[in-house]
Amino acid sequence: MSEAVAEKVVCVTGAAGFIASWLVKLLLLRGYTVKATLRNPDDPTKIEHLLALEGAKERLHLFKADLLEEGSFDSIVEGCEGVFHTASPVLLEVANPKVELIDPAVNGTLNVLRSCTKVPSIRRVVVTSSIVATIFNGKTLTPDVIVDETWFSDPAFSLVCSFKDSSRGGCLKFAKENGIDLVTMNPGFVIGPFLQPTINLTMEIILNLINGGAQTFPSSTYRWVDVRDVANAHVQAFEISSASGRYCLVERVTYCSEAIKILQELYPALHLPQKNADDEPPMPTYQISKEKVKSLAIDFIPLEVSLKDTMENLKEKNFIKL
């Protein structure tokens, strides 16, 4: 799929997002013509960073599209050879989960796939899911456990992720029934430099650790991965003909305390929380396999580098002072 790249046209949904912005950047650098969809292409905060990308003037085209409007993507994906469906709400707290989270993710994904069935030129669809779709299946997570692409989370834990990423139903079933070559990407907690001018959810969590003034840190386990690796994996999953199924994208699983230790070593002057919020000792961590993703030629950026680049990016955009 990588030959004659200059003549290839692809679509990226939700193009203003953290992962999608990097995906658009990499695709343009590789010579693709990119049809990028946004909810509001007239909002400068959503488009200016995209229009500034190398190659954007010649090969980036912005379109307004609504995930909940059936047929909204029909004309946009026409003529494309690949579709990258990244658009999906990422929210920690919602007043109405069905309206704000489930409907846009579930029905929106189906609407995009329905549009793809009408375009014979589309060779492959790459969907962004989450590592959450793999790890919560009732098995005990201990240091000797290795989570891989054969794991599927219980739908009761995350309906949205299970729909996007379950072989027993949802979009994979729809793709098989309609002859769509679909590959699913399962990134963990995505960090790294961001191209968009506004803070996304993961950056907000990092900022809260740094600027929140908290005396304690959560006992949470984080599944870290760099946004540049995630975007690159999406491109590779489209270009490499043998790519198939699901891919876990996690560089390292650590406690929050380990990330704080790395940040403190990088920036000794930072006032970071030093005490665990829970009196109980944390549960053991586990491992996430990197075996399958090696076939995409992904050599993960180390967590230490990702955290440093995240911090320097936040400083550059005046969100923090170091």
DAZI-V547643 format. One record per residue. N is the residue number from 1. RES is the residue in one letter. PHI is phi in radians with two decimals (none if undefined). BURIAL is 1 if it has 9 or more other ideal C-beta (glycine too) atoms within 8 Angstrom, else 0. D_LAST is the distance of its C-alpha to the last C-alpha in Angstrom with 1 decimal. Layout:
{{N/RES/PHI/BURIAL/D_LAST} {N/RES/PHI/BURIAL/D_LAST}}
//
This chain:
{{1/M/none/1/44.1} {2/S/-1.64/0/42.0} {3/E/-1.39/0/44.8} {4/A/0.91/0/45.0} {5/V/-1.02/1/41.6} {6/A/-1.05/0/41.8} {7/E/-1.68/0/44.6} {8/K/-1.57/1/42.8} {9/V/-2.11/1/41.8} {10/V/-2.31/1/39.6} {11/C/-2.05/1/38.3} {12/V/-2.15/1/34.9} {13/T/-1.52/1/34.9} {14/G/1.05/1/31.9} {15/A/-1.14/1/30.4} {16/A/-1.46/1/27.5} {17/G/-1.25/1/26.0} {18/F/-1.03/1/23.1} {19/I/-1.21/1/25.4} {20/A/-1.10/1/28.0} {21/S/-1.07/1/25.9} {22/W/-1.17/1/25.1} {23/L/-1.09/1/28.8} {24/V/-1.05/1/30.0} {25/K/-1.02/1/27.8} {26/L/-1.17/1/29.4} {27/L/-1.11/1/32.8} {28/L/-1.10/1/32.8} {29/L/-1.11/0/31.7} {30/R/-1.59/0/34.7} {31/G/1.61/1/37.0} {32/Y/-1.30/1/37.7} {33/T/-1.57/1/38.7} {34/V/-2.00/1/36.6} {35/K/-1.65/1/38.0} {36/A/-1.88/1/35.0} {37/T/-1.80/1/35.7} {38/L/-2.51/1/33.8} {39/R/-1.22/0/34.9} {40/N/-2.43/0/34.2} {41/P/-1.27/1/34.0} {42/D/-1.66/0/34.1} {43/D/-1.48/0/30.7} {44/P/-1.00/0/28.3} {45/T/-1.19/0/25.3} {46/K/-1.68/1/27.2} {47/I/-2.08/1/28.6} {48/E/-1.07/1/26.7} {49/H/-1.23/1/24.3} {50/L/-1.31/1/27.5} {51/L/-1.16/1/29.5} {52/A/-1.47/0/27.0} {53/L/-1.23/1/27.4} {54/E/-1.07/0/29.5} {55/G/1.59/1/33.1} {56/A/-1.13/1/32.7} {57/K/-1.06/0/35.0} {58/E/-1.57/0/37.8} {59/R/-2.32/1/37.4} {60/L/-1.93/1/35.4} {61/H/-2.20/0/37.5} {62/L/-1.73/1/36.2} {63/F/-2.37/1/38.4} {64/K/-1.51/1/38.5} {65/A/-2.60/1/39.5} {66/D/-2.00/0/40.0} {67/L/-1.00/1/39.8} {68/L/-1.57/0/42.4} {69/E/-1.76/0/44.9} {70/E/-1.09/0/47.2} {71/G/1.55/0/47.8} {72/S/-1.08/1/44.7} {73/F/-1.78/1/43.7} {74/D/-0.95/1/47.2} {75/S/-1.26/0/47.1} {76/I/-1.27/1/43.5} {77/V/-1.44/1/44.1} {78/E/-1.00/0/47.4} {79/G/1.51/0/47.4} {80/C/-1.49/1/44.4} {81/E/-1.80/1/44.5} {82/G/-2.57/1/41.6} {83/V/-2.28/1/39.7} {84/F/-1.90/1/36.2} {85/H/-1.71/1/36.1} {86/T/-1.84/1/32.5} {87/A/-1.15/1/33.0} {88/S/-3.01/1/32.8} {89/P/-1.19/0/31.2} {90/V/-2.16/0/28.3} {91/L/-2.35/0/28.3} {92/L/-1.46/0/27.7} {93/E/-2.24/0/29.9} {94/V/-2.36/0/32.9} {95/A/-1.32/0/35.8} {96/N/-2.30/0/38.3} {97/P/-0.96/0/37.5} {98/K/-1.10/0/40.5} {99/V/-1.31/0/39.9} {100/E/-1.52/1/36.1} {101/L/-2.17/1/35.6} {102/I/-1.23/1/38.8} {103/D/-1.04/1/40.8} {104/P/-1.10/1/38.3} {105/A/-1.34/1/37.4} {106/V/-1.32/1/41.0} {107/N/-1.17/1/43.1} {108/G/-1.10/1/40.6} {109/T/-1.10/1/40.7} {110/L/-1.10/1/44.5} {111/N/-1.10/1/44.7} {112/V/-1.12/1/42.7} {113/L/-1.15/1/44.9} {114/R/-1.07/1/48.1} {115/S/-1.10/1/47.2} {116/C/-1.16/1/46.7} {117/T/-1.15/1/50.1} {118/K/-1.58/0/51.6} {119/V/-2.13/1/50.2} {120/P/-1.08/0/52.0} {121/S/-1.29/0/49.7} {122/I/-1.28/1/46.7} {123/R/-1.50/0/46.5} {124/R/-2.71/1/43.6} {125/V/-2.07/1/41.3} {126/V/-1.91/1/37.9} {127/V/-1.90/1/36.7} {128/T/-1.55/1/33.2} {129/S/-1.95/1/33.8} {130/S/-2.76/1/31.6} {131/I/-1.09/1/31.7} {132/V/-1.03/1/32.7} {133/A/-1.29/1/36.1} {134/T/-1.99/1/36.8} {135/I/-1.61/1/35.7} {136/F/-1.85/1/37.4} {137/N/-2.08/1/41.0} {138/G/1.67/0/42.0} {139/K/-1.29/0/41.7} {140/T/-1.29/0/40.0} {141/L/-1.65/1/36.6} {142/T/-2.24/0/36.6} {143/P/-0.99/0/35.0} {144/D/-1.56/0/38.1} {145/V/-1.47/1/38.1} {146/I/-2.06/0/37.1} {147/V/-1.35/1/36.7} {148/D/-2.41/1/37.9} {149/E/-1.22/1/39.2} {150/T/-1.48/0/42.4} {151/W/-1.47/1/40.8} {152/F/-2.27/1/41.1} {153/S/-1.22/1/39.6} {154/D/-1.12/0/42.0} {155/P/-0.96/1/42.2} {156/A/-1.14/0/42.1} {157/F/-1.36/0/38.5} {158/S/-2.59/1/37.3} {159/L/-1.06/1/40.0} {160/V/-1.08/1/37.8} {161/C/-1.16/1/36.6} {162/S/-1.15/1/40.1} {163/F/-1.12/1/41.7} {164/K/-1.17/1/39.6} {165/D/-2.41/1/40.0} {166/S/-2.00/1/43.3} {167/S/-1.29/0/46.3} {168/R/-1.54/0/48.5} {169/G/3.09/0/47.8} {170/G/1.28/1/45.4} {171/C/-1.26/1/44.3} {172/L/-1.15/1/45.3} {173/K/-1.12/1/48.7} {174/F/-1.06/1/48.9} {175/A/-1.08/1/47.8} {176/K/-1.11/0/50.5} {177/E/-1.19/0/53.1} {178/N/-2.00/0/52.4} {179/G/1.21/0/51.9} {180/I/-1.65/1/48.2} {181/D/-1.39/0/46.3} {182/L/-2.03/1/43.2} {183/V/-2.13/1/40.2} {184/T/-1.99/1/37.7} {185/M/-1.83/1/34.1} {186/N/-2.12/1/32.5} {187/P/-1.34/1/28.7} {188/G/-1.52/1/26.7} {189/F/-1.40/0/23.3} {190/V/-1.53/1/21.9} {191/I/-2.23/1/18.3} {192/G/2.06/1/16.8} {193/P/-1.11/1/15.9} {194/F/-1.95/1/17.7} {195/L/-1.57/1/19.9} {196/Q/-1.25/1/20.9} {197/P/-1.37/0/19.1} {198/T/-1.86/0/19.2} {199/I/-1.39/0/17.8} {200/N/-1.72/1/20.3} {201/L/-1.05/0/21.2} {202/T/-1.17/1/19.3} {203/M/-1.14/1/16.0} {204/E/-1.12/1/16.9} {205/I/-1.16/0/17.5} {206/I/-1.08/1/14.1} {207/L/-1.07/1/12.5} {208/N/-1.12/1/15.0} {209/L/-1.17/1/14.0} {210/I/-1.50/1/10.4} {211/N/-1.83/0/11.2} {212/G/-1.28/0/14.9} {213/G/1.27/0/15.2} {214/A/-1.24/0/17.7} {215/Q/-1.59/0/19.2} {216/T/-2.24/0/20.6} {217/F/-2.06/1/20.0} {218/P/-1.21/0/22.9} {219/S/-1.50/1/25.3} {220/S/-1.13/0/25.3} {221/T/-1.77/1/25.9} {222/Y/-1.99/1/23.9} {223/R/-1.93/1/25.4} {224/W/-1.47/1/22.6} {225/V/-2.74/1/23.1} {226/D/-1.49/1/21.3} {227/V/-1.05/1/22.3} {228/R/-1.20/1/23.4} {229/D/-1.21/1/25.8} {230/V/-1.12/1/27.1} {231/A/-1.10/1/27.8} {232/N/-1.09/1/29.4} {233/A/-1.10/1/31.5} {234/H/-1.05/1/32.9} {235/V/-1.11/1/34.0} {236/Q/-1.09/1/35.5} {237/A/-1.14/1/37.3} {238/F/-1.44/1/39.0} {239/E/-1.36/0/39.8} {240/I/-1.46/1/41.1} {241/S/-1.01/0/44.6} {242/S/-1.38/0/44.9} {243/A/-1.09/1/41.8} {244/S/-2.83/0/43.0} {245/G/1.26/0/42.3} {246/R/-2.04/1/38.9} {247/Y/-2.39/1/35.8} {248/C/-1.39/1/33.3} {249/L/-2.16/1/29.8} {250/V/-2.50/1/27.6} {251/E/-1.38/1/25.8} {252/R/-2.77/0/25.4} {253/V/-1.89/1/26.3} {254/T/-2.46/1/24.2} {255/Y/-1.34/1/23.6} {256/C/-0.99/1/20.4} {257/S/-1.05/1/20.1} {258/E/-1.21/0/19.9} {259/A/-1.14/1/17.0} {260/I/-1.11/1/15.1} {261/K/-1.08/0/16.2} {262/I/-1.10/1/14.9} {263/L/-1.09/1/11.4} {264/Q/-1.15/1/11.6} {265/E/-1.22/0/13.0} {266/L/-1.27/1/10.5} {267/Y/-2.33/0/7.5} {268/P/-1.04/0/9.7} {269/A/-1.39/0/7.8} {270/L/-1.18/1/7.4} {271/H/-1.67/0/10.6} {272/L/-1.88/1/12.5} {273/P/-1.08/1/16.2} {274/Q/-2.03/0/18.4} {275/K/-2.16/0/21.9} {276/N/-1.18/1/23.8} {277/A/-1.18/0/25.1} {278/D/-1.85/0/28.6} {279/D/-1.30/0/30.8} {280/E/-1.27/0/32.6} {281/P/-1.13/0/31.4} {282/P/-1.17/1/30.0} {283/M/-1.20/0/32.4} {284/P/-1.07/0/32.6} {285/T/-1.42/1/30.7} {286/Y/-2.51/1/32.7} {287/Q/-2.08/1/32.6} {288/I/-2.15/1/32.7} {289/S/-1.08/1/34.8} {290/K/-1.95/1/33.6} {291/E/-1.08/0/37.2} {292/K/-1.18/1/38.2} {293/V/-1.21/1/35.0} {294/K/-1.06/0/35.7} {295/S/-1.19/0/38.5} {296/L/-1.65/1/36.0} {297/A/1.06/0/34.6} {298/I/-1.69/1/31.1} {299/D/-1.93/0/29.2} {300/F/-1.03/1/26.2} {301/I/-1.18/1/22.7} {302/P/-1.06/0/21.5} {303/L/-0.95/1/19.2} {304/E/-1.03/0/16.7} {305/V/-1.20/1/16.5} {306/S/-1.07/1/16.5} {307/L/-1.14/1/13.6} {308/K/-1.11/1/11.4} {309/D/-1.13/1/12.8} {310/T/-1.10/1/12.3} {311/M/-1.11/1/8.5} {312/E/-1.15/1/8.5} {313/N/-1.19/1/11.1} {314/L/-1.11/1/9.6} {315/K/-1.16/1/6.8} {316/E/-1.03/0/10.0} {317/K/-1.67/0/12.0} {318/N/1.13/0/10.0} {319/F/-1.57/0/10.1} {320/I/-2.47/1/6.5} {321/K/-2.09/0/3.8} {322/L/-2.01/0/0.0}}
//
